[in-house]
Amino acid sequence: METRRKYMTVSAAIRELEDIEMVHRNDRSYTLDHAVTKTPKIILSSFGLDADSISNTSEKNSKLLATASLS
């Protein structure tokens, strides 16, 4: 039995990627709000990114925001 490929529009892909967000926590740090799920991982892989690179980037941004808020 043949299976149909699933395609995603650009606006649907953007909506999926909007779920990846950083939130401000009480300890004055920023963290990812949710884990990166399967669909965003597939979209990110088309750009050569993975969930680890997203978490590493969010950690770097959190450190930058923490030092900027101290200034």
C-alpha positions as CSV (number, residue, x, y, z in Angstrom):
1,M,0.0,0.0,0.0
2,E,1.4,3.4,-1.0
3,T,1.5,6.1,1.6
4,R,1.1,9.8,0.8
5,R,3.9,12.1,1.7
6,K,2.9,14.9,4.1
7,Y,3.7,18.4,3.0
8,M,3.7,21.5,5.0
9,T,3.1,25.1,3.9
10,V,5.4,27.9,4.9
11,S,2.9,29.4,7.3
12,A,2.3,26.1,9.0
13,A,6.1,25.6,9.4
14,I,6.4,29.0,10.9
15,R,3.6,28.3,13.3
16,E,5.4,25.1,14.4
17,L,8.6,26.9,14.9
18,E,6.9,29.6,17.0
19,D,6.5,27.0,19.7
20,I,10.3,27.2,20.3
21,E,10.5,30.1,22.7
22,M,12.5,31.3,25.7
23,V,10.8,32.5,28.9
24,H,12.1,34.6,31.7
25,R,12.3,32.6,35.0
26,N,12.2,33.8,38.5
27,D,15.9,33.4,39.0
28,R,16.6,36.1,36.3
29,S,17.5,33.5,33.7
30,Y,15.9,32.5,30.4
31,T,15.2,29.0,29.4
32,L,13.4,27.2,26.6
33,D,9.7,27.0,27.5
34,H,9.1,23.5,26.0
35,A,11.2,20.7,24.6
36,V,11.7,20.7,20.8
37,T,9.2,18.2,19.5
38,K,9.3,15.9,16.4
39,T,7.8,18.3,13.8
40,P,10.0,21.3,14.6
41,K,13.0,18.9,14.6
42,I,12.2,17.9,11.1
43,I,11.8,21.5,10.0
44,L,15.1,22.5,11.7
45,S,16.9,19.6,10.1
46,S,16.2,21.1,6.7
47,F,18.3,24.1,7.8
48,G,21.1,21.9,9.2
49,L,20.0,22.5,12.8
50,D,19.1,20.1,15.5
51,A,17.6,20.3,19.0
52,D,21.0,20.4,20.6
53,S,22.0,23.4,18.6
54,I,18.8,25.2,19.6
55,S,19.4,24.4,23.3
56,N,23.0,25.6,23.1
57,T,22.0,28.8,21.4
58,S,19.3,29.4,24.0
59,E,21.9,28.9,26.8
60,K,24.3,31.4,25.1
61,N,21.5,33.9,24.7
62,S,20.5,33.5,28.3
63,K,24.0,34.3,29.4
64,L,24.1,37.3,27.2
65,L,20.8,38.6,28.5
66,A,21.9,38.0,32.1
67,T,25.1,40.1,31.6
68,A,23.2,42.8,29.7
69,S,20.7,43.1,32.6
70,L,23.5,43.6,35.1
71,S,24.8,46.6,33.2
